[in-house]
C-alpha cells in the first residue's frame, strides 16, 4: 500500500467517479484505474462497485478503508507541515542570531586597470 494510492482512493471515493477524480488529480483516468487496481491487489479486496461509466460506489471494504485512509493522509500532511514549520523556525532563529557585518566589510573592490572604467 502506497500513500499515493490512498490519495487516489480518497479522491475516487469523494467524487464517486474515476473520471472526475482523474481530472481533480490532474492525471489520466487510466492512471487512476491502475492505482486503484494496484491498491485492491495489495489489499486483496475490491474497494469499489463500478456501475458503468458514470457511477462508482464504495464496497463494504471501501467504506472500512476510507476513514483509515483519511486519518493516514491527515497525519502525513500534518507531518509535512510540522517539518516545514520547524525549518522556517530554524531559518528565523539563524537570522536572529547572525551577527551583522563589521563596518567596512562591504567595501567596493577596485576594478583592474584597463577595463574602461572611469572615476
PyMOL commands that place a pseudoatom at each C-alpha (Angstrom):
pseudoatom trace, name=CA, resn=UNK, resi=1, chain=A, elem=C, hetatm=0, pos=[0.000, 0.000, 0.000]
pseudoatom trace, name=CA, resn=UNK, resi=2, chain=A, elem=C, hetatm=0, pos=[1.403, 3.363, -1.049]
pseudoatom trace, name=CA, resn=UNK, resi=3, chain=A, elem=C, hetatm=0, pos=[0.423, 6.835, 0.150]
pseudoatom trace, name=CA, resn=UNK, resi=4, chain=A, elem=C, hetatm=0, pos=[-0.330, 7.980, -3.406]
pseudoatom trace, name=CA, resn=UNK, resi=5, chain=A, elem=C, hetatm=0, pos=[-2.714, 5.005, -3.765]
pseudoatom trace, name=CA, resn=UNK, resi=6, chain=A, elem=C, hetatm=0, pos=[-4.587, 6.265, -0.706]
pseudoatom trace, name=CA, resn=UNK, resi=7, chain=A, elem=C, hetatm=0, pos=[-4.781, 9.788, -2.158]
pseudoatom trace, name=CA, resn=UNK, resi=8, chain=A, elem=C, hetatm=0, pos=[-6.252, 8.431, -5.372]
pseudoatom trace, name=CA, resn=UNK, resi=9, chain=A, elem=C, hetatm=0, pos=[-8.635, 6.167, -3.429]
pseudoatom trace, name=CA, resn=UNK, resi=10, chain=A, elem=C, hetatm=0, pos=[-9.856, 9.099, -1.316]
pseudoatom trace, name=CA, resn=UNK, resi=11, chain=A, elem=C, hetatm=0, pos=[-10.479, 11.225, -4.406]
pseudoatom trace, name=CA, resn=UNK, resi=12, chain=A, elem=C, hetatm=0, pos=[-12.391, 8.493, -6.237]
pseudoatom trace, name=CA, resn=UNK, resi=13, chain=A, elem=C, hetatm=0, pos=[-14.469, 7.902, -3.098]
pseudoatom trace, name=CA, resn=UNK, resi=14, chain=A, elem=C, hetatm=0, pos=[-15.221, 11.640, -2.744]
pseudoatom trace, name=CA, resn=UNK, resi=15, chain=A, elem=C, hetatm=0, pos=[-16.161, 12.058, -6.394]
pseudoatom trace, name=CA, resn=UNK, resi=16, chain=A, elem=C, hetatm=0, pos=[-17.801, 8.641, -6.905]
pseudoatom trace, name=CA, resn=UNK, resi=17, chain=A, elem=C, hetatm=0, pos=[-16.147, 8.771, -10.327]
pseudoatom trace, name=CA, resn=UNK, resi=18, chain=A, elem=C, hetatm=0, pos=[-12.798, 7.677, -11.717]
pseudoatom trace, name=CA, resn=UNK, resi=19, chain=A, elem=C, hetatm=0, pos=[-13.041, 10.337, -14.434]
pseudoatom trace, name=CA, resn=UNK, resi=20, chain=A, elem=C, hetatm=0, pos=[-13.737, 13.250, -12.070]
pseudoatom trace, name=CA, resn=UNK, resi=21, chain=A, elem=C, hetatm=0, pos=[-11.057, 12.001, -9.673]
pseudoatom trace, name=CA, resn=UNK, resi=22, chain=A, elem=C, hetatm=0, pos=[-8.551, 11.923, -12.537]
pseudoatom trace, name=CA, resn=UNK, resi=23, chain=A, elem=C, hetatm=0, pos=[-9.468, 15.469, -13.517]
pseudoatom trace, name=CA, resn=UNK, resi=24, chain=A, elem=C, hetatm=0, pos=[-9.035, 16.672, -9.917]
pseudoatom trace, name=CA, resn=UNK, resi=25, chain=A, elem=C, hetatm=0, pos=[-5.716, 14.856, -9.599]
pseudoatom trace, name=CA, resn=UNK, resi=26, chain=A, elem=C, hetatm=0, pos=[-4.504, 16.176, -12.980]
pseudoatom trace, name=CA, resn=UNK, resi=27, chain=A, elem=C, hetatm=0, pos=[-3.816, 12.751, -14.442]
pseudoatom trace, name=CA, resn=UNK, resi=28, chain=A, elem=C, hetatm=0, pos=[-5.308, 10.337, -16.934]
pseudoatom trace, name=CA, resn=UNK, resi=29, chain=A, elem=C, hetatm=0, pos=[-8.320, 8.242, -15.965]
pseudoatom trace, name=CA, resn=UNK, resi=30, chain=A, elem=C, hetatm=0, pos=[-6.326, 5.122, -16.857]
pseudoatom trace, name=CA, resn=UNK, resi=31, chain=A, elem=C, hetatm=0, pos=[-3.734, 6.121, -14.241]
pseudoatom trace, name=CA, resn=UNK, resi=32, chain=A, elem=C, hetatm=0, pos=[-6.448, 6.365, -11.585]
pseudoatom trace, name=CA, resn=UNK, resi=33, chain=A, elem=C, hetatm=0, pos=[-7.812, 2.967, -12.600]
pseudoatom trace, name=CA, resn=UNK, resi=34, chain=A, elem=C, hetatm=0, pos=[-4.322, 1.473, -12.451]
pseudoatom trace, name=CA, resn=UNK, resi=35, chain=A, elem=C, hetatm=0, pos=[-3.663, 2.939, -8.988]
pseudoatom trace, name=CA, resn=UNK, resi=36, chain=A, elem=C, hetatm=0, pos=[-6.963, 1.634, -7.618]
pseudoatom trace, name=CA, resn=UNK, resi=37, chain=A, elem=C, hetatm=0, pos=[-6.366, -1.825, -9.094]
pseudoatom trace, name=CA, resn=UNK, resi=38, chain=A, elem=C, hetatm=0, pos=[-2.907, -1.854, -7.508]
pseudoatom trace, name=CA, resn=UNK, resi=39, chain=A, elem=C, hetatm=0, pos=[-4.356, -0.876, -4.116]
pseudoatom trace, name=CA, resn=UNK, resi=40, chain=A, elem=C, hetatm=0, pos=[-7.083, -3.503, -4.405]
pseudoatom trace, name=CA, resn=UNK, resi=41, chain=A, elem=C, hetatm=0, pos=[-4.494, -6.154, -5.325]
pseudoatom trace, name=CA, resn=UNK, resi=42, chain=A, elem=C, hetatm=0, pos=[-2.276, -5.238, -2.374]
pseudoatom trace, name=CA, resn=UNK, resi=43, chain=A, elem=C, hetatm=0, pos=[-5.252, -5.495, 0.000]
pseudoatom trace, name=CA, resn=UNK, resi=44, chain=A, elem=C, hetatm=0, pos=[-6.847, -8.492, -1.706]
pseudoatom trace, name=CA, resn=UNK, resi=45, chain=A, elem=C, hetatm=0, pos=[-10.297, -6.867, -1.816]
pseudoatom trace, name=CA, resn=UNK, resi=46, chain=A, elem=C, hetatm=0, pos=[-12.464, -4.802, -4.139]
pseudoatom trace, name=CA, resn=UNK, resi=47, chain=A, elem=C, hetatm=0, pos=[-12.927, -1.258, -2.914]
pseudoatom trace, name=CA, resn=UNK, resi=48, chain=A, elem=C, hetatm=0, pos=[-15.475, -0.023, -5.455]
pseudoatom trace, name=CA, resn=UNK, resi=49, chain=A, elem=C, hetatm=0, pos=[-18.593, -1.270, -7.200]
pseudoatom trace, name=CA, resn=UNK, resi=50, chain=A, elem=C, hetatm=0, pos=[-18.153, 0.000, -10.725]
pseudoatom trace, name=CA, resn=UNK, resi=51, chain=A, elem=C, hetatm=0, pos=[-21.575, 0.928, -12.059]
pseudoatom trace, name=CA, resn=UNK, resi=52, chain=A, elem=C, hetatm=0, pos=[-20.823, 1.833, -15.648]
pseudoatom trace, name=CA, resn=UNK, resi=53, chain=A, elem=C, hetatm=0, pos=[-19.037, 4.966, -16.727]
pseudoatom trace, name=CA, resn=UNK, resi=54, chain=A, elem=C, hetatm=0, pos=[-20.979, 7.413, -14.602]
pseudoatom trace, name=CA, resn=UNK, resi=55, chain=A, elem=C, hetatm=0, pos=[-21.178, 5.968, -11.113]
pseudoatom trace, name=CA, resn=UNK, resi=56, chain=A, elem=C, hetatm=0, pos=[-18.818, 4.280, -8.696]
pseudoatom trace, name=CA, resn=UNK, resi=57, chain=A, elem=C, hetatm=0, pos=[-19.745, 3.259, -5.154]
pseudoatom trace, name=CA, resn=UNK, resi=58, chain=A, elem=C, hetatm=0, pos=[-17.649, 2.059, -2.252]
pseudoatom trace, name=CA, resn=UNK, resi=59, chain=A, elem=C, hetatm=0, pos=[-17.898, -1.585, -1.260]
pseudoatom trace, name=CA, resn=UNK, resi=60, chain=A, elem=C, hetatm=0, pos=[-18.097, -2.515, 2.420]
pseudoatom trace, name=CA, resn=UNK, resi=61, chain=A, elem=C, hetatm=0, pos=[-14.299, -2.823, 2.422]
pseudoatom trace, name=CA, resn=UNK, resi=62, chain=A, elem=C, hetatm=0, pos=[-14.063, 0.590, 0.750]
pseudoatom trace, name=CA, resn=UNK, resi=63, chain=A, elem=C, hetatm=0, pos=[-16.234, 2.084, 3.493]
pseudoatom trace, name=CA, resn=UNK, resi=64, chain=A, elem=C, hetatm=0, pos=[-13.950, 0.467, 6.060]
pseudoatom trace, name=CA, resn=UNK, resi=65, chain=A, elem=C, hetatm=0, pos=[-10.789, 1.827, 4.407]
pseudoatom trace, name=CA, resn=UNK, resi=66, chain=A, elem=C, hetatm=0, pos=[-11.956, 5.402, 3.733]
pseudoatom trace, name=CA, resn=UNK, resi=67, chain=A, elem=C, hetatm=0, pos=[-11.781, 6.803, 7.301]
pseudoatom trace, name=CA, resn=UNK, resi=68, chain=A, elem=C, hetatm=0, pos=[-8.467, 4.995, 7.847]
pseudoatom trace, name=CA, resn=UNK, resi=69, chain=A, elem=C, hetatm=0, pos=[-7.055, 6.416, 4.618]
pseudoatom trace, name=CA, resn=UNK, resi=70, chain=A, elem=C, hetatm=0, pos=[-8.209, 9.912, 5.595]
pseudoatom trace, name=CA, resn=UNK, resi=71, chain=A, elem=C, hetatm=0, pos=[-6.563, 9.540, 9.006]
pseudoatom trace, name=CA, resn=UNK, resi=72, chain=A, elem=C, hetatm=0, pos=[-3.290, 8.379, 7.421]
pseudoatom trace, name=CA, resn=UNK, resi=73, chain=A, elem=C, hetatm=0, pos=[-3.309, 11.176, 4.841]
pseudoatom trace, name=CA, resn=UNK, resi=74, chain=A, elem=C, hetatm=0, pos=[-4.118, 13.778, 7.503]
pseudoatom trace, name=CA, resn=UNK, resi=75, chain=A, elem=C, hetatm=0, pos=[-1.160, 12.510, 9.561]
pseudoatom trace, name=CA, resn=UNK, resi=76, chain=A, elem=C, hetatm=0, pos=[1.163, 12.667, 6.548]
pseudoatom trace, name=CA, resn=UNK, resi=77, chain=A, elem=C, hetatm=0, pos=[0.038, 16.226, 5.767]
pseudoatom trace, name=CA, resn=UNK, resi=78, chain=A, elem=C, hetatm=0, pos=[0.458, 17.239, 9.428]
pseudoatom trace, name=CA, resn=UNK, resi=79, chain=A, elem=C, hetatm=0, pos=[3.971, 15.777, 9.479]
pseudoatom trace, name=CA, resn=UNK, resi=80, chain=A, elem=C, hetatm=0, pos=[4.859, 17.795, 6.378]
pseudoatom trace, name=CA, resn=UNK, resi=81, chain=A, elem=C, hetatm=0, pos=[3.517, 20.983, 7.974]
pseudoatom trace, name=CA, resn=UNK, resi=82, chain=A, elem=C, hetatm=0, pos=[5.477, 20.333, 11.176]
pseudoatom trace, name=CA, resn=UNK, resi=83, chain=A, elem=C, hetatm=0, pos=[8.707, 19.813, 9.266]
pseudoatom trace, name=CA, resn=UNK, resi=84, chain=A, elem=C, hetatm=0, pos=[8.183, 22.936, 7.139]
pseudoatom trace, name=CA, resn=UNK, resi=85, chain=A, elem=C, hetatm=0, pos=[7.350, 24.982, 10.251]
pseudoatom trace, name=CA, resn=UNK, resi=86, chain=A, elem=C, hetatm=0, pos=[10.437, 23.668, 12.031]
pseudoatom trace, name=CA, resn=UNK, resi=87, chain=A, elem=C, hetatm=0, pos=[12.598, 24.610, 9.051]
pseudoatom trace, name=CA, resn=UNK, resi=88, chain=A, elem=C, hetatm=0, pos=[11.081, 28.090, 8.907]
pseudoatom trace, name=CA, resn=UNK, resi=89, chain=A, elem=C, hetatm=0, pos=[11.625, 28.468, 12.657]
pseudoatom trace, name=CA, resn=UNK, resi=90, chain=A, elem=C, hetatm=0, pos=[15.226, 27.325, 12.315]
pseudoatom trace, name=CA, resn=UNK, resi=91, chain=A, elem=C, hetatm=0, pos=[15.818, 29.792, 9.487]
pseudoatom trace, name=CA, resn=UNK, resi=92, chain=A, elem=C, hetatm=0, pos=[14.299, 32.637, 11.502]
pseudoatom trace, name=CA, resn=UNK, resi=93, chain=A, elem=C, hetatm=0, pos=[16.396, 31.682, 14.523]
pseudoatom trace, name=CA, resn=UNK, resi=94, chain=A, elem=C, hetatm=0, pos=[19.542, 31.642, 12.402]
pseudoatom trace, name=CA, resn=UNK, resi=95, chain=A, elem=C, hetatm=0, pos=[18.694, 35.097, 11.063]
pseudoatom trace, name=CA, resn=UNK, resi=96, chain=A, elem=C, hetatm=0, pos=[18.139, 36.451, 14.587]
pseudoatom trace, name=CA, resn=UNK, resi=97, chain=A, elem=C, hetatm=0, pos=[21.439, 35.071, 15.877]
pseudoatom trace, name=CA, resn=UNK, resi=98, chain=A, elem=C, hetatm=0, pos=[23.552, 36.096, 12.890]
pseudoatom trace, name=CA, resn=UNK, resi=99, chain=A, elem=C, hetatm=0, pos=[25.936, 38.948, 13.568]
pseudoatom trace, name=CA, resn=UNK, resi=100, chain=A, elem=C, hetatm=0, pos=[25.867, 41.997, 11.356]
pseudoatom trace, name=CA, resn=UNK, resi=101, chain=A, elem=C, hetatm=0, pos=[28.829, 42.511, 9.056]
pseudoatom trace, name=CA, resn=UNK, resi=102, chain=A, elem=C, hetatm=0, pos=[31.572, 44.618, 10.608]
pseudoatom trace, name=CA, resn=UNK, resi=103, chain=A, elem=C, hetatm=0, pos=[31.906, 48.218, 9.375]
pseudoatom trace, name=CA, resn=UNK, resi=104, chain=A, elem=C, hetatm=0, pos=[33.741, 48.431, 6.086]
pseudoatom trace, name=CA, resn=UNK, resi=105, chain=A, elem=C, hetatm=0, pos=[33.127, 44.784, 5.175]
pseudoatom trace, name=CA, resn=UNK, resi=106, chain=A, elem=C, hetatm=0, pos=[31.147, 45.789, 2.141]
pseudoatom trace, name=CA, resn=UNK, resi=107, chain=A, elem=C, hetatm=0, pos=[33.832, 47.997, 0.582]
pseudoatom trace, name=CA, resn=UNK, resi=108, chain=A, elem=C, hetatm=0, pos=[33.886, 48.296, -3.137]
pseudoatom trace, name=CA, resn=UNK, resi=109, chain=A, elem=C, hetatm=0, pos=[36.519, 46.190, -4.816]
pseudoatom trace, name=CA, resn=UNK, resi=110, chain=A, elem=C, hetatm=0, pos=[38.610, 48.201, -7.292]
pseudoatom trace, name=CA, resn=UNK, resi=111, chain=A, elem=C, hetatm=0, pos=[38.415, 47.151, -10.920]
pseudoatom trace, name=CA, resn=UNK, resi=112, chain=A, elem=C, hetatm=0, pos=[41.589, 46.005, -12.611]
pseudoatom trace, name=CA, resn=UNK, resi=113, chain=A, elem=C, hetatm=0, pos=[43.337, 48.671, -14.705]
pseudoatom trace, name=CA, resn=UNK, resi=114, chain=A, elem=C, hetatm=0, pos=[42.400, 48.979, -18.355]
pseudoatom trace, name=CA, resn=UNK, resi=115, chain=A, elem=C, hetatm=0, pos=[38.824, 47.733, -18.162]
pseudoatom trace, name=CA, resn=UNK, resi=116, chain=A, elem=C, hetatm=0, pos=[37.453, 51.074, -19.336]
pseudoatom trace, name=CA, resn=UNK, resi=117, chain=A, elem=C, hetatm=0, pos=[36.052, 52.186, -16.002]
pseudoatom trace, name=CA, resn=UNK, resi=118, chain=A, elem=C, hetatm=0, pos=[36.480, 55.863, -15.156]
pseudoatom trace, name=CA, resn=UNK, resi=119, chain=A, elem=C, hetatm=0, pos=[36.105, 57.573, -11.844]
for i in range(1, 119): cmd.bond("trace and resi %d" % i, "trace and resi %d" % (i + 1))
show_as sticks, trace
zoom trace
